[in-house]
Amino acid sequence: MSDTSAPGGEPTNSAPPAKLRLVLAEDSVLLREGLIRLFVEAGFETVAAYGDADALLAEVEELAPDLAVLDVRMPPTFRDEGVRAALELRRRLPGIGVLLLSQYVEGTYAQELLSAGDGGLGYLLKDRVASLDELKDAVARVSAGGTVLDPQVVRELLARRTDPLSALTPRERDVLGLMAEGRTNAGIASALVIGVGAVEKNVTAIFQKLGLEDSGSDHRRVLAVLAFLQR
């Protein structure tokens, strides 16, 4: 076997870089074929394309792709099949990148997927992908472990952020505020002119509503105050 050498006798590696290998799940035939052509133009290899998520999941481990591109709503219910498939993909193949393409801003689904992964995730709106370069860049960034989100998806996620103290009653908020000042239960009772027993009941309710279970190690009073200060 002969070596290819550069001028001066230095050997060179003439093998082209490996193409990024994709699998695609999209129920619209026209869009599916269009995406395949776009990926070819972008220099990627679509190793398989499917009309539903179940078919993709049945073969994905054997194919071992670098990245999966999925529609959010696919047969049979056209609700969240793509996201469910994405979560399952991350469970089976932790290193795989996942890019969701959707016509809709599904904030709940995006939040669920993002909370379940450490990167290599994307969520773009089909109608807002303006160019091949934009799609190519998104695929490359996701495959490299980055996160790519359409600005509308980001706004939806921010709108869904809830105040952790929203479930507290006005009295419980008063109690928590005094806890943040470092007062004891007796000091809180004196400030609010209520009994210590009533303070203890409010403190217990605060812990429950903030999901602060008694683990034996975490100081729930400190955690509750932190929630108050970070709101």
C-alpha positions as CSV (number, residue, x, y, z in Angstrom):
1,M,0.0,0.0,0.0
2,S,1.4,3.4,-1.0
3,D,1.5,6.5,1.2
4,T,0.5,9.9,-0.1
5,S,3.3,12.4,0.7
6,A,3.4,16.2,0.7
7,P,6.3,18.0,-0.9
8,G,9.4,17.4,1.2
9,G,8.4,13.8,1.9
10,E,6.0,14.4,4.8
11,P,3.2,11.9,4.8
12,T,-0.4,13.3,4.6
13,N,-3.7,11.9,5.6
14,S,-5.9,12.3,2.5
15,A,-9.0,10.6,4.1
16,P,-12.0,13.0,4.2
17,P,-13.5,13.7,7.7
18,A,-16.3,11.4,8.7
19,K,-19.8,12.8,8.0
20,L,-22.2,13.5,10.8
21,R,-24.7,10.6,10.8
22,L,-28.3,11.5,11.4
23,V,-31.6,9.7,11.8
24,L,-34.8,11.6,11.1
25,A,-38.5,11.1,12.2
26,E,-41.0,13.3,10.4
27,D,-44.5,12.2,9.4
28,S,-44.9,14.7,6.5
29,V,-43.4,12.9,3.5
30,L,-42.7,16.2,1.7
31,L,-40.9,17.7,4.6
32,R,-39.1,14.5,5.4
33,E,-37.7,14.3,1.9
34,G,-36.9,18.0,1.9
35,L,-34.9,17.7,5.1
36,I,-33.0,14.8,3.8
37,R,-31.9,16.9,0.8
38,L,-31.0,19.8,3.0
39,F,-28.9,17.6,5.2
40,V,-27.1,16.2,2.1
41,E,-26.4,19.8,0.9
42,A,-25.1,20.6,4.4
43,G,-22.6,17.7,4.3
44,F,-24.4,15.4,6.7
45,E,-25.5,11.7,6.1
46,T,-29.1,10.7,6.9
47,V,-28.7,7.0,7.7
48,A,-32.4,6.4,8.1
49,A,-35.7,8.4,7.9
50,Y,-39.0,7.4,9.5
51,G,-42.6,8.6,9.5
52,D,-43.1,7.9,13.2
53,A,-41.1,7.8,16.4
54,D,-41.7,4.1,17.2
55,A,-40.1,3.0,13.9
56,L,-37.0,5.1,14.7
57,L,-36.7,3.7,18.2
58,A,-36.9,0.2,16.9
59,E,-33.7,0.6,14.9
60,V,-31.8,3.5,16.4
61,E,-29.5,1.4,18.6
62,E,-28.3,-0.7,15.6
63,L,-27.7,2.4,13.5
64,A,-25.9,4.3,16.3
65,P,-26.3,7.8,14.8
66,D,-24.6,10.9,16.1
67,L,-27.9,12.9,16.2
68,A,-31.6,12.4,15.9
69,V,-33.9,15.0,14.3
70,L,-37.5,14.6,15.3
71,D,-40.8,16.3,14.8
72,V,-42.7,17.0,18.1
73,R,-46.1,15.9,17.0
74,M,-46.3,12.6,15.1
75,P,-48.6,9.6,14.8
76,P,-50.6,8.1,16.4
77,T,-51.8,11.0,18.7
78,F,-50.0,14.0,17.2
79,R,-49.3,15.3,20.7
80,D,-45.8,14.6,22.2
81,E,-44.4,11.5,20.4
82,G,-41.3,13.3,19.4
83,V,-40.4,14.4,22.9
84,R,-41.2,11.0,24.4
85,A,-38.9,9.5,21.7
86,A,-36.2,12.0,22.5
87,L,-36.3,11.2,26.2
88,E,-36.1,7.5,25.4
89,L,-33.2,8.1,23.0
90,R,-31.3,9.9,25.7
91,R,-31.9,7.0,28.1
92,R,-30.7,4.4,25.7
93,L,-27.9,6.4,24.0
94,P,-26.7,9.1,26.5
95,G,-24.3,10.6,24.0
96,I,-26.7,11.2,21.2
97,G,-27.7,14.7,20.1
98,V,-31.4,15.5,19.8
99,L,-32.9,18.3,17.7
100,L,-36.6,18.8,17.8
101,L,-38.3,20.6,14.9
102,S,-41.9,21.8,15.4
103,Q,-44.5,24.1,14.1
104,Y,-45.5,24.9,17.6
105,V,-44.0,26.3,20.8
106,E,-44.5,23.4,23.2
107,G,-43.0,24.9,26.4
108,T,-43.9,22.0,28.6
109,Y,-42.2,19.5,26.3
110,A,-39.1,21.7,25.9
111,Q,-38.8,22.1,29.6
112,E,-39.2,18.3,30.2
113,L,-36.5,17.5,27.7
114,L,-34.1,20.2,28.8
115,S,-34.4,19.1,32.5
116,A,-33.6,15.5,31.5
117,G,-30.3,16.2,29.7
118,D,-26.9,17.9,30.0
119,G,-26.6,19.3,26.6
120,G,-26.7,18.2,23.0
121,L,-30.3,19.4,22.7
122,G,-32.1,21.7,20.4
123,Y,-35.6,23.0,19.7
124,L,-36.3,25.0,16.6
125,L,-39.5,26.1,15.0
126,K,-39.8,24.9,11.4
127,D,-41.2,28.2,10.0
128,R,-38.4,30.2,11.6
129,V,-35.4,28.3,10.2
130,A,-34.5,30.9,7.7
131,S,-31.6,29.3,5.8
132,L,-29.6,26.1,5.2
133,D,-26.7,27.7,7.1
134,E,-28.8,28.2,10.1
135,L,-30.0,24.6,10.1
136,K,-26.4,23.3,9.5
137,D,-25.1,25.4,12.4
138,A,-27.8,24.1,14.7
139,V,-27.1,20.5,13.9
140,A,-23.4,21.0,14.3
141,R,-23.8,22.8,17.7
142,V,-26.2,20.1,19.0
143,S,-24.0,17.3,17.9
144,A,-21.1,18.9,19.7
145,G,-23.0,19.0,23.0
146,G,-24.5,22.4,22.8
147,T,-28.0,23.7,23.3
148,V,-29.9,25.5,20.6
149,L,-33.3,27.0,21.3
150,D,-35.5,29.2,19.2
151,P,-36.1,32.6,20.9
152,Q,-39.8,32.0,21.0
153,V,-39.2,28.7,22.9
154,V,-37.0,30.6,25.3
155,R,-39.7,33.2,25.9
156,E,-42.2,30.4,26.6
157,L,-39.9,28.8,29.1
158,L,-39.3,32.1,30.9
159,A,-43.1,32.7,31.0
160,R,-43.6,29.3,32.7
161,R,-41.2,30.1,35.5
162,T,-43.2,30.2,38.7
163,D,-42.6,31.8,42.0
164,P,-41.8,28.9,44.4
165,L,-43.6,30.9,47.1
166,S,-46.8,31.4,45.2
167,A,-48.5,28.6,47.1
168,L,-47.9,30.2,50.5
169,T,-50.7,32.0,52.3
170,P,-50.1,35.6,53.4
171,R,-49.5,34.4,57.0
172,E,-47.0,31.8,55.8
173,R,-45.2,34.5,53.8
174,D,-45.0,36.7,56.9
175,V,-43.6,33.8,58.9
176,L,-41.0,33.0,56.2
177,G,-40.0,36.6,56.0
178,L,-39.3,36.7,59.7
179,M,-37.4,33.4,59.4
180,A,-35.2,35.1,56.8
181,E,-34.4,37.7,59.5
182,G,-33.1,34.9,61.7
183,R,-35.9,35.0,64.2
184,T,-36.7,31.9,66.3
185,N,-40.2,30.5,66.4
186,A,-40.7,32.4,69.7
187,G,-39.5,35.6,68.2
188,I,-41.8,35.1,65.2
189,A,-44.7,34.5,67.5
190,S,-44.0,37.7,69.4
191,A,-43.7,39.8,66.2
192,L,-46.9,38.5,64.8
193,V,-48.7,38.3,68.1
194,I,-49.7,34.6,67.7
195,G,-48.9,31.5,69.7
196,V,-45.7,29.5,69.1
197,G,-47.8,26.5,68.2
198,A,-49.4,28.5,65.4
199,V,-45.9,29.5,64.2
200,E,-44.8,25.9,64.2
201,K,-47.9,24.9,62.1
202,N,-47.0,27.6,59.6
203,V,-43.4,26.6,59.4
204,T,-44.4,22.9,58.8
205,A,-46.8,24.1,56.0
206,I,-44.0,26.2,54.5
207,F,-41.7,23.1,54.4
208,Q,-44.4,21.0,52.8
209,K,-45.3,23.5,50.1
210,L,-41.7,24.2,49.2
211,G,-41.1,20.4,48.9
212,L,-38.5,20.4,51.7
213,E,-38.6,16.9,53.1
214,D,-36.8,16.1,56.3
215,S,-33.8,14.2,54.9
216,G,-31.8,14.2,58.1
217,S,-29.0,16.2,56.6
218,D,-30.4,19.3,54.9
219,H,-31.4,22.2,57.2
220,R,-34.9,22.9,55.9
221,R,-35.1,26.2,57.7
222,V,-32.1,27.5,55.7
223,L,-33.4,26.1,52.4
224,A,-36.7,27.8,53.0
225,V,-35.0,31.1,53.6
226,L,-32.9,30.6,50.5
227,A,-36.1,30.1,48.5
228,F,-37.5,33.3,50.0
229,L,-34.3,35.3,49.1
230,Q,-34.0,34.0,45.6
231,R,-37.6,34.7,44.5
